[in-house]
Amino acid sequence: MRLRTLHGLLFLMVLSALTATALETAPQFRARTLGGETLTNDSLRGQVVLLQFWTTWCPVCRGQEAAINDITRDFASDGLVVIAVDMDEDAQTVKDYLAVHSRSCQIALADDSDLVSAFSPSGVPYYVVIDREGSIAATAAGGGEPWLRWALGRAGLGQSSANATSGSGQRSSAPRTAHVVVPKLIEVPGGPSTQPAKPRPPTVFLLKNGEKLEARRYTITGGSLHIAVDGKQRTIALADLDLKASTAANQERGIKLRIPTNPNEIVMGF
């Protein structure tokens, strides 16, 4: 029965949305890595850049870490720079995770960069490949090693980019077996363009055991609330949340509490 369930989950994870973009110029960005290095469009010009938007709790991201490590090592001497951008977690949470799960690429936090606002990832994992001239060669939600190697080939690394339509601005064919269903990302209150001028009050979460938590940044996905409390990341089952009381408490603050309505949604509060 467990094998049957696992096979069912794997089946759901073989289909995905893929977008290979025309060669448009990448937006200006700046990122400071956990190692203290500052990376920008100008400093990376002449190199191929692979951006991975991820979180430590994302099972698909974890499953692709070995492939990212291999790709980082395979193409480092050819001028590839890989930056894994953690979407919503504090530095200590990420460092604790990396102490157990070693990664070969550069690591940046959303708070230490403008990459999230620059590229507006639609979920996690989300990938962007930038070629040596600073143009976007390809993007994808889900990714997977075959797609990643194809996308790097389109940017001029590792394999022929003959599949890319040179100079036509049209989409190229790409591997069809590498993609994963990724959640739809719902930003609360709705993304940077709709942020009010004055700070919003924090969102409040009331637990059935009487505990009260407040945060401006949080993520709700997969039946769990991911929230930083006193500098430490906590994961709380939605079943332990007093949803009715939490909704009412947030309404008093002028906040509409959003809860994912299906497994393919992620709610992220900023």
N, C-alpha and C positions, 0 to 999 in steps of 0.2 A: 504493500500500500504506500509505503514511504517512497519507493522508487517510482511508482506511478505518479505520485504528487510531484516529485522532483522533475520527472520528465515533462509534466504539464507546465511547470514553471519555466523550464528551459525552452519549451515550445513558444511560450508567450514572449520570450526574450530574444527571438530570432528575427522579429520584424521591427522596422523602425522608420522614422522620418529622416530622410537624407537631403541635404541641400548642398550642391556644389555651385558656388557663386561665380559670376563673371568676375573678371579681374579688375575690381575696383580698389582704389587706394584705401589702405587700412586707416582708421581714425587715429588721431594722436593719442598716445597713452604714456603713462609713467607708472612704474612698479618698483617697490623696494622689496627685495627678497629677504627671507629669514636670515640669510647670510650677510645682509647689510649692503648688498650691491643694488644700485639703482639702474634700471633698464628702461630705455625709451626707444621710440621709433628710430631716432638718429643713431643711438649707440648700437642698435641691432642691424642697421642697414648693411647689406652685403651678406647677411646670414639668413638662413631659413628659420622661421620661428613657428613652433607648435605650441599653442595655448590649450591647456586642459582645464576646464572649470569643473571642480569636484568638491566633495565633502568627505570627511572621515567615515560618516555613517552610511554612505551610499554603497550598496552591495555591488552595483554594476561598476562603479569606480574602482572598488577593491579588486574586482575580477580582472580589470584591465591594467593594473599596476605593473605586472610582470612584463606585459607587452610594451608599456611605456618605458620601463627600465631598459629593455632590450633595444628599443628604437633609439633611445638616448645614447647608449653606448655604440650602436652600429654606425650612427651618423655624426657623432661629435666631431670627428676629424674632418668631415665634409662641410662643417659650418652650420650644424643644426643646434639651435637653442630651444630647449623645452622648458616651459614655465607652467607649473601646476598651480592654479589660483583657487585657494579654498574660499568657498562662497560665503560662509556665514558663521565661522567659528573663531574663538579667541586663540591667541598665539600659543598659550600653554596646552590647550587641547590638541592642537595640531602637532606641537613638539612631542607631546606624550605619545601620540599615535605614531609619529615617525621614528621614535625610539624603538618601536616594535616592528614597524613596517618600513623598512629602509627604501628610500627612493633615490634614483640617480639624477633626477632633474632638479631644476631650480624650483623653490617653493615660495609663493607669495600669498598674502592675505588680502581679502577684499578691502579691509580697512587701510591697507598700506599701498593701495593702487587705485587707479580709476578704470581698470580693465572691465569690471562688471558693467559699469555705465557706458563704456565705450562700445562693447560688443553685445550687450543685452542677451546673454545666454538664455535659451528657452527651457533649460532644465539641467540636470547633471547625470552623467558627464556630458559636456558640450565641448566641441573642438573647433579651433580656428587655425588654419595654416596660412602663414604669410610668407611670400617669396622674397628673394634677395632684393628686389626693387621696392619692397614695401607694399605690395598689392596682396589682396586676399585671394589665395589660390583655391581654397575650399573651406566649407564649414559643415559640421554634422552634429546632430543630436544622437548620442549613443555610441557612434564610432565603431571600435573593434579593430584588431590588428590588420586584417586585409584592407579595410578602408583607409586606415592611417598610412599604410605604406603606399597605397595608390595616391592618396592626397599629397604625400611628400614627393612622389614621383611627378605629380603635376606641377609641383614647385621646383622640380629639377633635381631631386635627390633620389638615388637608389635604383630607380628604374626609369625606363623611357616614359616620357610624358606624351607619347604619341596619341594616347586616348583623348588628351585635351584638345579642344578645337582652337588652334593657334590663331589669335588675333580676331576671332569671330565674335567673342563675347557670348557664345552659346554654352550651355551646360554640356559637360562631358559625361560619357558613360562611366559607371563606377561599379565596384564589386557589390553584389546583391546579397551576400551572405554574412556581412559583418555587423549588422545593425541591430539595435536593441530598442525595445519600447521604453521610452523615458517619460517621466511624469511631466505634465503640463505645469509650468511655473506660474503661480498667482502671487503678485507682489501686493502687499498691503502697506500703505493705503493706495498703491497703484503705480509705483515707479517714481523715478526722480523728477519727471516732468510735472507731476501733480503734487509734489511736496508743498505743504503750506509754508508761509513765511515764518510763523512762530512754531516752536517745538510742540509736537503733539504729546499728550500725556502717555505714559507707558501703558501697554496692554496688561490687564490683570487676569490671572488664572487662579481660580479657586478649586482646590482639590476636595474630594469627598472626605478626606481625613481632617479637614479644617485648615490645611496649610494654604497660605496665600503667596503667590509669586507674581512679580511685576517685571516686565522687560519691554524694551523697544525693539529688540532684535530677537527673533525666534523663528523656528521652522516647524511646520506640522506636515507630516507625511507618514504613510504606512501605518496608520493607527497610533502614532506616537508624537509627542510634543518634545522638540529639542530646544533647550533653553539654557542660557548661561546664568548661574546663580552664584554670587560671591566669587566670580572669576572661574568657576568650575562648570563644565558642561554637564547637564543632566538630561536624561531621556525618561519621559513619563508617559505611560500608556494613557491614551485618551479615555479608556474605560475608568481610569482613576480621577478623571476630571469631572467636576460638577458643571456640566455644560450649561444648564439653565441659569445657575447663579452667576457663572462667568459671563454669559451673554448679557444678563441684566446689569452687572457691574460695569461692563464696558460701555453699554448704552448710556449709562449715566455720565460717562466721560466723553461721549460723542464718538465712540469707536464701534464700528461694526465688526464683530469677531467672525472671521471666516474659518470654516472647518472644511477640509477636503470632502467632496461628495463621492469620489471614486478613487481607486488606487492609483490612477494616472494623473493625479493632481498633487502639487506641492504648494503650500501656502507659506510665504516668507514675509515676515514683518520687519520693517526697517525704521 
